[in-house]
Amino acid sequence: MVALSFLPAATRMIYDMGLQELLHGVTFECFPPALAEKPKVVRCLLEGHHYSSLEIDRIFSASKAQGKSLYYVDEPLLQELKPDLIFTQDVCDVCQIDTTCTHAAVAKLDHQPLLVPLTPQNLDDVYHTAVVIATALGKEEAAYEYLASLKKRTDGILDTLRAHRMPLKRVMLFEWIDPIYNCGHWIPYQVAQAGGIDMLSNPSGDSIVTQWERIVKYDPEVLVIAPCGFEVTRAKEELHLLTQKPEWASLQAVQHRQVFLVDFDLFTQPSASTLTDGIELLAALFHPALFKIPAHLTHKYLSLYGEKIMAS
């Protein structure tokens, strides 16, 4: 079996389930570092460039309007690898190469691989993709063991919240800064499982541009800023686009020092394990009296006002 993964979330789950020996090619965005030896089959025209949030939004919007993709397949490498199976996606044509582009590349192969599109819309869908991946690789049981361990972690959070009858925190999670995008798909469900509610979100749907006036009126208790593709240090470079807004200081989250930058992969890289990490981190940010941040996640967030949460 020669499998390729054209999206980082699938790659992460393959590694988490211990099936990496079946994986022979990945994308330029796949990590952890152990992937360094895997051939990079998918590339992006923006690699190596440092654009602002607004420039990135304009580039991708123009590309989409023109029916073009900024991602491409290294076709000579694809020919060389002769894959039997390729995991692709159809959730977001901005974040990753989609199935249509993949079809065009594999059409030229003598041996036609099976394409397995992964299209989760909510949190349950993400968990199910682990089963789809493992089953396609002939290792279905690996998915059930993997998911059982994750469910134990999230069930523990929900049980604690219920036992203490904790009220939901009013939250706003940003998927982009300029323009501002709310959160969509599975992220509102992560927020809910962590003991919060994001009334400006779009559960099971795409994130959309959200006017600043709506956020001011909503007045969230907690702000979580996690732009897609940005780690904390990168997001911090553009935080001034929010903090310079005249109403910023009047927001309840700002006044109570509840503003956090968080690495994108805990939310917009939909592997079951990273999203579970995201739920655990959010629970500690929303309800620090009940939860501590796991030690392996302490570097994944930054409090804008220096309020560190104790690690477990």
Residue frames as qw, qx, qy, qz and C-alpha x, y, z in Angstrom:
[[0.000, 0.888, 0.460, 0.000, 0.00, 0.00, 0.00],
 [0.386, 0.056, 0.019, 0.921, 1.36, 3.40, -1.07],
 [0.084, -0.843, -0.531, 0.038, -0.71, 6.16, 0.50],
 [0.285, 0.265, -0.023, 0.921, -0.36, 9.93, 0.13],
 [0.153, -0.730, -0.565, 0.352, -1.92, 12.59, 2.33],
 [0.265, 0.481, 0.249, 0.798, -2.80, 15.92, 0.76],
 [0.322, -0.780, -0.074, -0.532, -3.93, 17.55, 4.00],
 [0.129, 0.471, -0.677, 0.550, -2.07, 18.00, 7.31],
 [0.653, -0.282, 0.356, -0.606, -4.98, 16.81, 9.47],
 [0.969, 0.119, -0.136, -0.170, -5.02, 13.40, 7.79],
 [0.573, 0.480, -0.554, 0.367, -1.25, 13.17, 8.08],
 [0.209, -0.472, 0.569, -0.640, -1.42, 13.92, 11.79],
 [0.833, -0.155, 0.238, -0.476, -4.08, 11.26, 12.38],
 [0.889, 0.302, -0.344, 0.021, -2.12, 8.67, 10.41],
 [0.336, 0.463, -0.629, 0.526, 0.88, 9.31, 12.67],
 [0.461, -0.374, 0.442, -0.672, -1.26, 9.37, 15.82],
 [0.930, -0.018, 0.102, -0.352, -2.68, 5.96, 14.92],
 [0.530, -0.476, 0.675, 0.191, 0.80, 4.55, 14.26],
 [0.785, 0.436, 0.439, 0.037, 0.16, 3.94, 10.55],
 [0.097, 0.877, -0.256, -0.395, 2.92, 6.14, 9.16],
 [0.431, -0.283, 0.765, 0.386, 4.76, 3.26, 7.50],
 [0.473, 0.517, 0.695, 0.157, 1.96, 3.25, 4.91],
 [0.166, 0.949, 0.143, -0.228, 2.40, 6.98, 4.18],
 [0.735, 0.059, 0.305, 0.603, 4.79, 7.78, 1.32],
 [0.255, 0.327, 0.211, 0.885, 4.07, 11.44, 0.54],
 [0.159, -0.688, -0.538, 0.460, 2.64, 14.55, 2.21],
 [0.239, 0.893, 0.226, 0.308, 2.14, 18.28, 1.64],
 [0.394, 0.479, -0.276, 0.734, 4.48, 21.20, 2.32],
 [0.362, -0.589, 0.168, -0.702, 2.40, 22.07, 5.42],
 [0.881, -0.300, -0.348, -0.112, 2.40, 18.69, 7.10],
 [0.045, 0.557, -0.664, 0.496, 4.14, 18.29, 10.44],
 [0.516, -0.815, 0.184, 0.191, 5.46, 17.14, 13.05],
 [0.053, 0.792, -0.559, -0.242, 9.17, 17.36, 12.24],
 [0.601, -0.149, 0.782, 0.075, 9.32, 13.57, 11.92],
 [0.691, 0.611, 0.372, -0.101, 7.73, 14.12, 8.51],
 [0.001, 0.806, -0.385, -0.449, 10.90, 15.72, 7.17],
 [0.292, -0.266, 0.846, 0.357, 11.85, 12.52, 5.38],
 [0.503, 0.506, 0.697, -0.075, 8.49, 12.22, 3.61],
 [0.281, 0.175, 0.469, 0.819, 8.42, 13.56, 0.03],
 [0.196, 0.512, 0.313, -0.775, 6.41, 16.79, -0.35],
 [0.339, 0.347, 0.775, 0.406, 3.96, 16.10, -3.18],
 [0.057, 0.867, 0.452, 0.204, 1.80, 19.23, -2.80],
 [0.411, -0.099, -0.098, 0.901, 3.29, 22.74, -2.88],
 [0.060, 0.877, 0.435, -0.194, 1.93, 26.30, -2.72],
 [0.469, 0.647, 0.119, 0.589, 2.83, 29.34, -4.82],
 [0.236, -0.898, 0.058, -0.365, 2.99, 31.45, -1.64],
 [0.881, -0.328, -0.117, 0.320, 5.70, 29.37, 0.05],
 [0.632, -0.019, -0.034, 0.774, 8.54, 31.50, 1.35],
 [0.029, 0.546, 0.170, 0.820, 6.59, 34.77, 1.22],
 [0.211, -0.368, -0.637, 0.643, 5.52, 36.85, 4.22],
 [0.112, -0.478, -0.420, -0.763, 2.22, 38.57, 3.49],
 [0.250, -0.083, 0.462, -0.847, -0.09, 40.47, 5.82],
 [0.343, 0.324, 0.832, -0.292, -3.51, 39.06, 6.71],
 [0.450, 0.681, 0.165, -0.553, -5.19, 41.49, 4.32],
 [0.256, 0.572, -0.635, -0.451, -2.79, 40.62, 1.48],
 [0.128, -0.058, 0.990, 0.030, -3.35, 36.90, 2.01],
 [0.412, 0.490, 0.645, -0.417, -7.11, 37.38, 2.00],
 [0.418, 0.710, -0.116, -0.554, -6.96, 39.40, -1.23],
 [0.109, 0.444, -0.823, -0.337, -4.65, 36.91, -2.97],
 [0.188, 0.120, 0.973, -0.065, -6.83, 33.92, -2.13],
 [0.416, 0.594, 0.460, -0.512, -10.06, 35.78, -2.92],
 [0.358, 0.661, -0.360, -0.553, -8.73, 36.82, -6.35],
 [0.019, 0.271, -0.939, -0.211, -7.52, 33.29, -7.05],
 [0.303, 0.310, 0.865, -0.253, -10.89, 31.82, -6.13],
 [0.420, 0.669, 0.194, -0.582, -12.78, 34.40, -8.23],
 [0.336, 0.612, -0.553, -0.455, -10.63, 33.48, -11.24],
 [0.972, 0.064, -0.011, -0.224, -11.18, 29.75, -10.72],
 [0.556, 0.543, -0.571, 0.263, -7.48, 29.19, -10.06],
 [0.843, -0.514, -0.135, 0.080, -5.66, 27.38, -7.28],
 [0.009, -0.875, 0.459, -0.150, -2.54, 28.50, -5.47],
 [0.660, -0.373, 0.651, -0.034, -1.70, 24.87, -4.74],
 [0.681, 0.509, -0.432, -0.301, -0.15, 22.44, -7.18],
 [0.944, -0.195, 0.266, 0.014, 0.99, 18.84, -7.33],
 [0.098, -0.645, 0.690, 0.313, 4.59, 17.90, -8.09],
 [0.880, 0.293, -0.023, -0.372, 3.58, 15.68, -11.00],
 [0.560, 0.485, -0.667, 0.077, 7.00, 14.05, -11.68],
 [0.122, -0.300, 0.806, -0.496, 7.15, 13.05, -8.00],
 [0.737, 0.084, 0.328, -0.585, 3.57, 11.79, -8.16],
 [0.805, 0.409, -0.367, -0.224, 4.51, 9.63, -11.16],
 [0.318, 0.464, -0.778, 0.280, 7.50, 8.28, -9.29],
 [0.335, -0.215, 0.702, -0.590, 5.56, 7.37, -6.14],
 [0.427, -0.088, -0.791, -0.429, 2.76, 5.51, -8.00],
 [0.309, -0.125, 0.608, -0.721, 0.22, 5.87, -5.17],
 [0.156, -0.295, -0.930, -0.152, -2.58, 3.42, -4.51],
 [0.266, -0.760, -0.588, 0.071, -4.50, 5.81, -2.28],
 [0.229, 0.273, -0.097, 0.929, -4.64, 9.61, -1.80],
 [0.184, -0.687, -0.609, 0.352, -6.41, 11.41, 1.04],
 [0.149, 0.303, 0.189, 0.922, -7.70, 14.81, -0.05],
 [0.017, -0.481, -0.615, 0.624, -10.34, 17.30, 1.12],
 [0.058, 0.525, 0.527, 0.666, -13.26, 19.42, -0.01],
 [0.302, -0.724, -0.505, 0.361, -13.90, 21.51, 3.11],
 [0.065, -0.915, 0.014, 0.399, -11.83, 24.57, 2.20],
 [0.770, 0.483, 0.157, 0.386, -10.16, 25.38, -1.12],
 [0.024, 0.939, -0.223, 0.259, -8.32, 28.27, 0.55],
 [0.567, -0.674, 0.464, -0.093, -6.46, 26.23, 3.16],
 [0.544, -0.251, 0.775, 0.202, -5.51, 23.12, 1.16],
 [0.214, 0.188, -0.724, -0.629, -5.53, 21.62, -2.31],
 [0.699, 0.097, 0.353, -0.614, -8.96, 20.18, -3.10],
 [0.702, 0.088, 0.705, 0.040, -10.18, 17.00, -4.77],
 [0.614, 0.765, 0.158, -0.113, -10.80, 18.71, -8.12],
 [0.147, 0.851, -0.499, -0.080, -7.16, 19.78, -8.43],
 [0.480, -0.367, 0.797, -0.003, -6.04, 16.34, -7.31],
 [0.771, 0.400, 0.484, -0.106, -8.23, 14.68, -9.96],
 [0.498, 0.847, -0.150, -0.108, -6.54, 16.74, -12.67],
 [0.070, -0.718, 0.692, 0.017, -3.09, 15.62, -11.53],
 [0.541, -0.174, 0.820, -0.071, -3.84, 11.91, -11.12],
 [0.760, 0.534, 0.201, -0.311, -5.67, 11.72, -14.45],
 [0.444, 0.748, -0.480, -0.115, -2.24, 11.60, -16.10],
 [0.371, -0.460, 0.798, -0.117, -1.10, 8.55, -14.14],
 [0.451, 0.148, -0.814, -0.333, -1.00, 5.10, -15.71],
 [0.368, -0.290, -0.856, 0.220, -2.15, 3.57, -12.43],
 [0.285, -0.593, -0.162, -0.736, -5.22, 5.37, -11.08],
 [0.168, 0.018, -0.775, 0.609, -5.20, 5.66, -7.27],
 [0.281, -0.678, -0.676, -0.073, -8.28, 5.68, -5.10],
 [0.044, 0.401, -0.164, 0.900, -9.09, 9.23, -3.96],
 [0.398, -0.542, -0.711, 0.207, -10.59, 9.47, -0.47],
 [0.008, -0.572, 0.000, -0.820, -11.99, 12.99, 0.15],
 [0.357, -0.389, -0.681, 0.508, -12.39, 13.96, 3.80],
 [0.070, -0.496, -0.253, -0.828, -15.11, 16.57, 4.28],
 [0.313, -0.451, -0.712, 0.438, -15.89, 17.03, 7.98],
 [0.084, -0.672, -0.256, -0.690, -18.35, 19.78, 8.85],
 [0.544, -0.720, 0.104, -0.417, -18.61, 19.34, 12.62],
 [0.250, -0.613, 0.715, -0.223, -16.72, 17.73, 15.47],
 [0.822, -0.002, 0.538, -0.186, -18.37, 14.31, 15.15],
 [0.776, 0.628, -0.046, -0.037, -17.45, 14.33, 11.47],
 [0.157, 0.776, -0.595, 0.140, -13.80, 14.93, 12.36],
 [0.548, -0.349, 0.730, -0.213, -13.81, 11.91, 14.66],
 [0.867, 0.314, 0.351, -0.161, -15.40, 9.85, 11.90],
 [0.536, 0.767, -0.347, -0.059, -12.65, 10.81, 9.46],
 [0.237, -0.573, 0.778, -0.101, -10.22, 8.87, 11.66],
 [0.731, 0.089, 0.656, -0.167, -12.30, 5.76, 11.01],
 [0.706, 0.691, 0.045, -0.148, -12.44, 6.51, 7.27],
 [0.201, 0.795, -0.572, -0.006, -8.65, 6.91, 7.14],
 [0.389, -0.393, 0.822, -0.136, -7.84, 3.80, 9.14],
 [0.784, 0.286, 0.507, -0.213, -10.38, 1.70, 7.22],
 [0.622, 0.756, -0.156, -0.131, -8.95, 2.81, 3.87],
 [0.133, 0.688, -0.706, 0.098, -5.51, 1.75, 5.11],
 [0.772, -0.016, -0.628, -0.100, -6.86, -1.64, 6.23],
 [0.366, 0.035, -0.682, 0.632, -6.37, -0.85, 9.94],
 [0.364, -0.628, -0.357, -0.588, -9.86, 0.05, 11.18],
 [0.702, -0.540, -0.425, 0.185, -9.25, -1.07, 14.78],
 [0.494, 0.003, -0.180, 0.851, -6.48, 1.51, 15.15],
 [0.123, -0.464, -0.178, -0.859, -9.08, 4.27, 14.80],
 [0.640, -0.597, -0.384, -0.292, -11.32, 2.95, 17.55],
 [0.720, -0.326, -0.317, 0.524, -8.42, 2.70, 20.00],
 [0.308, 0.186, 0.014, 0.933, -7.32, 6.22, 19.07],
 [0.290, -0.517, -0.271, -0.758, -10.78, 7.73, 19.44],
 [0.696, -0.538, -0.476, 0.010, -11.49, 5.97, 22.72],
 [0.581, -0.228, -0.276, 0.731, -8.51, 7.65, 24.33],
 [0.063, 0.238, 0.113, 0.963, -9.60, 11.08, 23.05],
 [0.479, -0.547, -0.460, -0.510, -13.21, 10.61, 24.16],
 [0.660, -0.443, -0.493, 0.354, -12.04, 9.83, 27.67],
 [0.348, -0.075, -0.137, 0.924, -10.35, 13.25, 27.80],
 [0.191, -0.288, -0.251, -0.904, -13.32, 15.24, 26.51],
 [0.596, -0.509, -0.581, -0.221, -15.82, 13.30, 28.63],
 [0.554, -0.319, -0.462, 0.615, -13.77, 14.24, 31.70],
 [0.081, 0.064, -0.002, 0.995, -14.13, 17.93, 30.87],
 [0.432, -0.374, -0.436, -0.695, -17.88, 17.69, 30.34],
 [0.645, -0.437, -0.618, 0.104, -18.34, 15.70, 33.56],
 [0.410, -0.214, -0.352, 0.814, -16.43, 18.33, 35.55],
 [0.110, -0.170, -0.163, -0.966, -18.42, 21.21, 34.05],
 [0.561, -0.423, -0.535, -0.470, -21.71, 19.47, 34.83],
 [0.617, -0.355, -0.601, 0.364, -20.66, 18.53, 38.35],
 [0.279, -0.272, -0.258, 0.884, -19.92, 22.18, 39.12],
 [0.216, 0.790, 0.572, -0.045, -22.92, 23.48, 37.14],
 [0.334, -0.354, 0.168, 0.857, -20.67, 25.97, 35.43],
 [0.434, 0.788, 0.248, -0.358, -22.39, 28.68, 33.37],
 [0.737, 0.402, 0.291, 0.458, -21.21, 28.99, 29.79],
 [0.284, -0.548, 0.113, 0.779, -18.66, 31.71, 29.05],
 [0.519, 0.812, 0.219, -0.152, -19.64, 34.09, 26.24],
 [0.594, -0.338, 0.473, 0.556, -16.80, 33.70, 23.72],
 [0.582, 0.778, -0.071, -0.224, -15.65, 35.06, 20.37],
 [0.701, -0.264, 0.510, 0.422, -13.05, 33.04, 18.47],
 [0.349, 0.790, -0.233, -0.447, -11.41, 34.74, 15.48],
 [0.877, 0.145, 0.381, 0.253, -10.36, 32.64, 12.49],
 [0.540, 0.405, 0.183, 0.715, -8.87, 35.69, 10.79],
 [0.286, -0.543, -0.280, 0.739, -7.95, 39.27, 11.76],
 [0.145, 0.617, -0.109, -0.766, -8.06, 41.39, 8.59],
 [0.475, -0.428, -0.070, -0.766, -10.83, 41.20, 7.63],
 [0.377, -0.230, 0.747, -0.496, -12.29, 39.66, 10.76],
 [0.611, -0.043, -0.684, -0.396, -13.72, 36.17, 10.27],
 [0.716, -0.398, 0.324, -0.473, -15.77, 34.36, 12.88],
 [0.162, -0.298, 0.940, 0.041, -15.26, 30.65, 13.49],
 [0.769, 0.158, -0.175, -0.594, -17.13, 27.88, 11.72],
 [0.682, 0.186, -0.701, -0.096, -17.36, 24.15, 11.07],
 [0.745, -0.272, -0.584, 0.175, -16.23, 22.15, 14.14],
 [0.287, 0.252, -0.415, 0.826, -14.78, 25.05, 16.18],
 [0.467, -0.428, 0.055, -0.772, -18.10, 26.18, 17.77],
 [0.900, -0.255, -0.318, -0.156, -18.48, 22.60, 19.02],
 [0.633, 0.123, -0.472, 0.601, -15.00, 22.75, 20.54],
 [0.086, -0.386, 0.241, -0.886, -15.99, 25.96, 22.31],
 [0.726, -0.372, -0.135, -0.563, -19.16, 24.29, 23.63],
 [0.894, -0.134, -0.410, 0.122, -17.33, 21.21, 24.90],
 [0.477, 0.176, -0.413, 0.756, -14.92, 23.51, 26.75],
 [0.234, -0.609, -0.599, 0.465, -17.75, 25.27, 28.58],
 [0.020, -0.377, 0.064, 0.924, -18.31, 28.26, 26.32],
 [0.472, 0.644, 0.602, 0.014, -20.68, 29.56, 23.68],
 [0.202, -0.245, 0.329, 0.890, -19.81, 31.61, 20.61],
 [0.400, 0.640, 0.550, -0.357, -23.00, 33.28, 19.44],
 [0.301, 0.772, -0.242, -0.504, -21.25, 34.85, 16.44],
 [0.280, -0.314, 0.857, 0.296, -19.99, 31.53, 15.10],
 [0.691, 0.299, -0.291, -0.591, -21.29, 29.43, 12.22],
 [0.588, -0.246, 0.761, -0.123, -21.55, 25.81, 13.41],
 [0.684, 0.210, 0.684, 0.139, -21.05, 23.20, 10.64],
 [0.512, 0.815, 0.243, 0.120, -20.54, 25.97, 8.06],
 [0.602, 0.401, -0.060, 0.688, -17.84, 28.20, 6.64],
 [0.317, -0.555, -0.253, 0.727, -16.39, 31.03, 8.68],
 [0.288, 0.762, 0.415, 0.405, -17.55, 34.39, 7.32],
 [0.239, 0.325, -0.141, 0.904, -16.53, 38.03, 7.48],
 [0.371, -0.688, -0.601, 0.167, -17.93, 39.54, 10.68],
 [0.097, 0.785, 0.035, 0.611, -18.36, 43.26, 11.22],
 [0.324, 0.139, -0.572, 0.740, -16.57, 44.78, 14.18],
 [0.391, -0.293, 0.097, -0.867, -19.80, 46.51, 15.26],
 [0.832, -0.221, -0.397, -0.319, -21.42, 43.10, 15.82],
 [0.676, 0.002, -0.580, 0.455, -18.55, 42.04, 18.09],
 [0.030, 0.237, -0.350, 0.906, -18.80, 45.25, 20.10],
 [0.623, -0.275, -0.086, -0.727, -22.53, 44.73, 20.57],
 [0.861, -0.116, -0.493, -0.051, -22.03, 41.07, 21.49],
 [0.215, -0.764, 0.440, -0.420, -19.33, 42.09, 24.04],
 [0.869, -0.011, -0.493, 0.037, -17.72, 38.67, 24.68],
 [0.663, -0.727, 0.172, -0.045, -16.33, 37.66, 28.05],
 [0.656, -0.374, 0.531, 0.384, -13.40, 35.87, 26.41],
 [0.556, 0.750, -0.226, -0.278, -11.61, 36.59, 23.13],
 [0.755, -0.212, 0.547, 0.292, -9.61, 33.83, 21.44],
 [0.405, 0.800, -0.258, -0.358, -7.55, 34.90, 18.44],
 [0.650, -0.204, 0.698, 0.220, -6.32, 32.00, 16.30],
 [0.498, 0.646, -0.235, -0.529, -5.94, 33.05, 12.64],
 [0.959, 0.198, 0.202, -0.013, -5.85, 30.09, 10.25],
 [0.787, 0.470, -0.115, 0.384, -2.25, 29.15, 9.45],
 [0.080, 0.760, -0.336, 0.551, -0.75, 31.45, 12.11],
 [0.648, -0.261, -0.579, 0.420, 1.10, 30.42, 15.22],
 [0.341, -0.821, -0.347, 0.299, 1.04, 32.74, 18.24],
 [0.406, -0.450, 0.168, 0.777, 4.12, 34.76, 17.25],
 [0.174, 0.226, 0.584, 0.760, 2.77, 35.38, 13.76],
 [0.166, -0.749, -0.608, -0.204, -0.68, 36.38, 15.00],
 [0.408, -0.692, -0.243, 0.544, 0.87, 38.79, 17.48],
 [0.355, -0.050, 0.313, 0.879, 2.40, 40.79, 14.60],
 [0.104, -0.369, -0.495, -0.780, -1.06, 41.91, 13.51],
 [0.275, -0.545, -0.728, 0.313, -2.80, 42.21, 16.85],
 [0.094, -0.300, -0.112, 0.943, -2.58, 46.00, 16.57],
 [0.195, -0.206, -0.593, -0.753, -5.32, 45.83, 13.93],
 [0.466, -0.576, -0.661, -0.120, -7.68, 44.95, 16.77],
 [0.476, -0.488, -0.422, 0.597, -6.18, 46.79, 19.72],
 [0.157, -0.082, 0.101, 0.979, -6.21, 50.11, 17.84],
 [0.190, -0.542, -0.643, -0.507, -9.95, 49.99, 17.30],
 [0.153, -0.463, 0.215, -0.846, -11.64, 52.71, 19.40],
 [0.764, -0.390, -0.040, -0.512, -14.03, 50.31, 21.16],
 [0.687, 0.192, -0.674, 0.193, -11.36, 47.73, 21.99],
 [0.138, 0.233, -0.657, 0.703, -10.74, 48.92, 25.54],
 [0.544, -0.157, 0.213, -0.796, -14.46, 48.87, 26.36],
 [0.754, 0.009, -0.593, -0.281, -14.90, 45.16, 25.60],
 [0.777, -0.544, 0.155, -0.277, -15.60, 43.04, 28.66],
 [0.962, 0.046, -0.067, 0.262, -12.91, 40.51, 27.67],
 [0.463, 0.559, -0.227, 0.649, -10.31, 43.27, 27.50],
 [0.332, -0.705, 0.209, -0.590, -11.33, 44.87, 30.77],
 [0.860, -0.413, 0.232, -0.192, -11.12, 41.48, 32.52],
 [0.066, -0.668, 0.721, 0.170, -7.83, 40.58, 30.80],
 [0.729, 0.081, 0.673, -0.091, -9.35, 37.55, 29.05],
 [0.607, 0.727, -0.186, -0.261, -7.78, 37.89, 25.60],
 [0.692, -0.347, 0.601, 0.199, -5.69, 34.99, 24.29],
 [0.489, 0.599, -0.516, -0.369, -3.66, 34.23, 21.18],
 [0.792, -0.149, 0.585, -0.092, -3.63, 30.52, 20.31],
 [0.128, -0.314, 0.791, 0.509, -1.83, 28.46, 17.66],
 [0.589, 0.226, -0.267, -0.728, -4.07, 27.77, 14.68],
 [0.411, 0.151, -0.879, -0.190, -3.55, 24.00, 14.55],
 [0.093, 0.122, 0.847, -0.510, -5.64, 23.47, 17.69],
 [0.448, 0.489, 0.403, -0.631, -8.67, 24.65, 15.73],
 [0.601, 0.632, -0.127, -0.473, -8.27, 24.88, 11.95],
 [0.302, 0.375, -0.861, -0.164, -6.22, 21.70, 11.49],
 [0.776, -0.203, 0.102, -0.588, -9.01, 19.19, 11.99],
 [0.517, 0.133, -0.840, 0.099, -7.24, 16.10, 13.28],
 [0.669, -0.570, -0.436, -0.196, -9.04, 14.47, 16.16],
 [0.698, -0.312, -0.342, 0.547, -6.08, 14.83, 18.52],
 [0.256, 0.146, -0.046, 0.955, -5.30, 18.49, 17.82],
 [0.368, -0.518, -0.298, -0.712, -8.95, 19.45, 18.24],
 [0.737, -0.514, -0.432, 0.075, -9.04, 17.56, 21.54],
 [0.537, -0.103, -0.223, 0.807, -5.96, 19.51, 22.60],
 [0.025, -0.368, -0.164, -0.915, -7.84, 22.65, 21.62],
 [0.583, -0.596, -0.412, -0.368, -10.80, 21.72, 23.80],
 [0.726, -0.400, -0.369, 0.419, -8.53, 21.10, 26.79],
 [0.366, 0.058, -0.072, 0.926, -6.78, 24.42, 26.31],
 [0.238, -0.480, -0.281, -0.796, -10.05, 26.34, 25.92],
 [0.660, -0.568, -0.486, -0.077, -11.50, 24.70, 29.04],
 [0.619, -0.320, -0.287, 0.657, -8.55, 25.96, 31.06],
 [0.157, 0.177, 0.099, 0.967, -8.84, 29.46, 29.57],
 [0.402, -0.510, -0.396, -0.649, -12.60, 29.64, 30.18],
 [0.758, -0.587, -0.117, -0.260, -12.63, 27.98, 33.62],
 [0.407, 0.550, -0.612, 0.396, -9.16, 28.21, 35.20],
 [0.478, -0.444, 0.528, -0.544, -10.52, 27.34, 38.65],
 [0.919, 0.010, 0.274, -0.284, -11.50, 23.90, 37.35],
 [0.917, 0.329, 0.097, 0.203, -8.89, 23.04, 34.72],
 [0.356, -0.713, 0.397, 0.455, -5.16, 23.37, 34.25],
 [0.608, 0.682, -0.308, -0.267, -3.45, 23.54, 30.89],
 [0.974, -0.037, 0.110, 0.196, -1.63, 20.31, 30.02],
 [0.461, -0.649, 0.320, 0.513, 2.13, 20.84, 30.08],
 [0.518, 0.086, 0.618, 0.586, 2.51, 19.99, 26.38],
 [0.210, 0.756, 0.508, 0.356, 0.19, 22.88, 25.46],
 [0.328, -0.775, -0.192, 0.504, 1.69, 25.71, 27.51],
 [0.290, -0.326, 0.379, 0.816, 3.66, 27.01, 24.51],
 [0.191, 0.408, 0.757, 0.472, 0.57, 26.99, 22.28],
 [0.092, -0.864, -0.451, -0.204, -1.06, 30.10, 23.71],
 [0.342, 0.098, -0.229, 0.906, -0.26, 33.60, 24.90],
 [0.135, -0.796, -0.538, 0.241, -2.29, 35.79, 27.21],
 [0.309, 0.731, 0.133, 0.594, -2.34, 39.31, 25.84],
 [0.273, -0.826, 0.151, -0.468, -2.22, 40.66, 29.38],
 [0.226, 0.494, -0.755, 0.368, 0.18, 38.16, 30.90],
 [0.705, -0.286, 0.378, -0.528, -2.37, 36.09, 32.80],
 [0.350, 0.300, -0.879, -0.123, -0.76, 32.63, 32.67],
 [0.865, -0.249, -0.046, -0.433, -2.87, 29.60, 33.53],
 [0.455, -0.517, 0.720, -0.083, -1.21, 26.96, 35.70],
 [0.588, 0.326, -0.674, -0.306, -0.08, 23.82, 33.89],
 [0.891, -0.285, 0.218, -0.277, -0.90, 20.31, 34.96]]
